[in-house]
């Protein structure tokens, strides 16, 4: 946590050099309001002390880039799909060491960021260059990033075309996975955890076990990734309803159906984690997701305490202990 906090402050200092006031405001808002994404992601750096610096720098920079782009698509008044696609090329370039930087703002109405995106992309590239074996998982990682980017572009389109474009795209993707709905496939695409989990696999071994990497990918996508984002939307139901924002949990038939599906994804995530190399770590990640999101004050405010308790109980005693820890930790992660 101290390392992540230090890096977040460094990136906040970088926002001072963004000339455009709107871009500067969105960059700072992403750092302040979404810092917990970086804190959560950095858990994947903990087990690899020898490469901890590189992976932590990557996770903070990549997640900060994701959160900044989300704000640019969501909060700056644009619904231009071409502009969003160009912006999100930065996420693929960040995963490609040596790739030349581009004009990511080419079709976006605001352009003067003082090199902010370029700095984030370059930091990711330099970090990945120092991680031996990355080339062996690069294809899987970039495939996940493409899905993330596709989702972000479609979910931020104008209201009149957003649902049709998003649901038709997600239905095609969901057809490859038994037992998930289109909104759940979309949720799985919206998480970066699978990328971080694959990088952890690389950094913890001098020789990459490609079979293990594929198993990690299958466990996280769609299950652990999906649980991550469904919980994120779950706690934001009240805010999103008031603001008229998209929320994947709104597409369930009822709150009872939503509870059934959240419990299903929790069970599937725990089962998938148990079958992975270093299963205790990945099971702890699932417990951490449940604990982090369900300890949010918005759960009680919306009357979901009973549902939250049901989900935590699926994780057993460890999930409840992590939940109590998160209640304490929340006091210390604000910047």
PAVEX-196640 format. One line per field, with one value per residue (C-alpha): x, y negated, z negated. Coordinates in pm, whole numbers, plus 50000, padded with zeros to 5 digits. Each point is the difference from the previous one (the first is absolute). Last residue first. Layout:
PAVEX-196640
u = X/... .
v = Y/... .
w = Z/... .
This chain:
PAVEX-196640
u = 49496/49738/50126/50022/49647/49900/50255/49782/49683/50225/50131/49645/49929/50323/49885/49659/50158/50231/49708/49811/50005/49634/49929/50121/49734/49719/50122/49994/49640/49905/50182/49835/49780/50133/50178/50136/50176/50100/50230/50241/50096/49833/50241/50325/49893/49854/50296/50244/49841/50042/50363/50052/49883/50265/50273/49884/49992/50371/49958/49630/49716/49886/49969/49749/49781/50015/49911/49719/49850/50018/49863/49702/49940/49999/49760/49751/50016/49928/49706/49858/50053/49791/50023/50369/50089/50041/50304/50197/49977/49985/49945/49669/50151/49756/50007/50378/50039/49763/50146/50362/50065/49882/50191/50333/49883/49917/50343/50201/49771/50050/50377/49996/49771/50034/50291/50192/49993/50054/50299/50153/49964/50167/50291/50034/50030/50255/50225/50244/50358/50166/49694/49817/50010/49826/49710/49959/49971/49718/49818/50040/49842/49720/49932/49945/49621/49744/49992/49855/49719/49912/49980/49771/49778/49973/49893/50221/49932/50232/50265/50059/49651/50094/50215/49724/49751/50250/50020/49621/49952/50250/49896/49629/50033/50219/49814/49749/50194/50314/50305/50182/49926/50121/50349/50065/49893/50223/50292/49959/49970/50316/50179/49912/50144/50309/50061/49955/50241/50258/50010/50326/50145/49985/50259/50247/49848/50223/49845/49660/50097/50133/49678/49776/50195/49986/49622/49955/50240/49830/49660/50122/50190/49893/49633/49901/49754/49634/49741/50114/50071/50382/50022/50209/50262/50233/50294/50230/49988/50325/49832/49643/49762/49986/49932/49688/49869/50095/49782/49722/50005/49961/49700/49839/50038/49845/49711/49915/49781/50178/49891/50314/49871/49963/50247/50271/49928/50043/50322/50134/49900/50172/50315/50010/49961/50293/50224/49923/50031/50320/50181/49895/50122/50339/50059/49886/50240/50217/49719/49757/49712/49871/49971/49657/49865/50076/49670/49799/50201/49987/49622/49972/50135/49678/49865/50329/50205/49708/49896/50352/50008/49646/50088/50317/49809/49742/50262/50202/50365/50090/50332/49849/49867/50353/49990/49695/50199/50271/49735/49858/50348/50047/49658/50081/50327/49834/49725 .
v = 49010/50224/50349/49979/50016/50267/50231/50050/50110/50195/50204/50089/50118/50200/50181/50065/50138/50222/50139/50126/49867/50092/49817/49677/50024/50060/49715/49765/50099/49925/49664/49889/49723/49730/49802/50322/50096/49641/50002/50224/50316/50207/49871/50067/50320/50174/49902/50099/50341/50054/49886/50230/50290/49896/50008/50329/50164/49957/50185/49982/50245/49831/49666/50150/50130/49667/49809/50240/49967/49620/49988/50211/49790/49686/50169/50104/49656/49831/50234/49911/49633/50049/50087/49912/49725/49737/50193/49888/49633/49723/49655/49820/49794/50110/50360/49992/49867/50255/50295/49911/50286/50257/49841/50064/50343/50086/49869/50227/50301/49987/49983/50293/50208/49906/49993/50033/50377/50039/49763/50171/50337/49860/49872/50338/50169/49741/50067/49713/50072/49753/50013/49759/49707/50190/50127/49652/49862/50244/49892/49632/50055/50209/49722/49729/50020/49871/50304/50211/49746/50020/50379/49953/49759/50255/50279/50287/50373/50146/49775/49957/49855/49718/49837/49984/49877/49734/49836/50003/49865/49715/49870/50022/49848/49709/49886/49744/49933/49881/50224/50046/50370/50078/49848/50133/50350/50011/49872/50269/50268/49870/49995/50365/50091/49795/50203/50332/49902/49860/50316/50144/49656/49919/50269/49768/49689/49697/49914/50003/49708/49794/50054/49909/49682/49910/50031/49784/49734/49993/49962/49691/49840/49646/50096/49758/50192/49935/50074/50361/50123/49989/50017/50319/49841/50297/50146/50244/50359/50106/50200/50087/50004/49618/49997/50209/49764/49693/50127/49912/49632/50081/50225/49734/49734/50232/50075/49631/49960/49694/49791/50023/50233/50352/50044/49779/50143/50357/49896/49871/50321/50222/49784/50009/50378/50026/49763/50156/50356/49933/49824/50280/50267/49835/49930/50343/50187/50158/49984/50206/50090/49641/49888/50153/49813/49686/50030/49923/49690/49887/50039/49831/49682/49958/49675/49818/50114/49997/49656/49866/50115/49871/49655/49977/50104/49730/49734/50062/49926/50333/49934/50003/50348/50136/49921/50226/50273/49969/49999/50323/50150/49916/50142/50321/50041/49924/50255 .
w = 50087/49840/49925/49619/49862/50251/49837/49691/50181/50233/49706/49899/50356/50004/49687/50157/50317/49798/49797/50303/50357/50054/49675/50157/50271/49748/49781/50297/50074/49639/50003/50325/49862/50232/49728/49852/50321/50077/49697/50189/49813/50274/50262/49818/49825/50304/50215/49726/49956/50374/49980/49700/50216/50252/49736/49846/50347/50066/50330/50087/49928/49677/50182/50244/49717/49819/50315/50089/49653/50009/50354/49897/49687/50212/50242/49729/49837/50333/50061/49657/50079/50310/50370/50021/50247/49728/49872/50305/49905/50258/49851/49947/49719/49729/50119/50023/49646/49850/50191/49919/49756/50253/50287/49830/49886/50362/50100/49772/50035/50377/49976/49757/50220/50369/50043/49677/49990/50374/50002/49699/50170/50313/49792/49828/50338/50112/49699/50037/49902/49762/49777/49770/50241/50275/49788/49853/50351/50071/49684/50092/50341/49848/49749/50263/49982/50252/50228/49719/49954/50368/49975/49702/50195/50279/49767/49882/49978/50257/50151/50375/50054/49760/50268/50259/49740/49890/50344/50046/49645/50033/50342/49924/49654/50110/50313/49870/49680/50179/49979/49668/49952/50352/49974/49650/50098/50306/49791/49734/50268/50167/49665/49942/50341/49916/49686/50178/50280/49758/49790/50137/50076/49629/49930/49838/49845/50059/50337/49828/49775/50293/50196/49706/49928/50371/50007/49689/50129/50341/49835/49808/50289/49911/50023/50278/50219/49928/50271/50040/50352/49989/49619/50003/50221/50005/49805/50175/49872/49832/49726/50102/49703/49978/50374/49941/49732/50207/50284/49759/50092/50370/49934/49781/50270/50258/49765/49954/49692/49858/49698/49785/49729/50135/50285/49849/49656/50122/50172/49668/49821/50257/49997/49620/50014/50240/49802/49661/50128/50195/49716/49764/50245/50042/49630/49885/50221/49730/49741/50205/49765/49954/50361/50062/49696/50200/50184/49687/49913/50362/50023/49658/50158/50196/49856/49949/50297/50245/49879/50054/50360/50060/49862/50209/50312/49930/49920/50319/49928/49830/49823/49650/50077/49958/49627/49974/50170/49735/49726/50138/49996/49632/49910/50185/49811/49665/50074 .
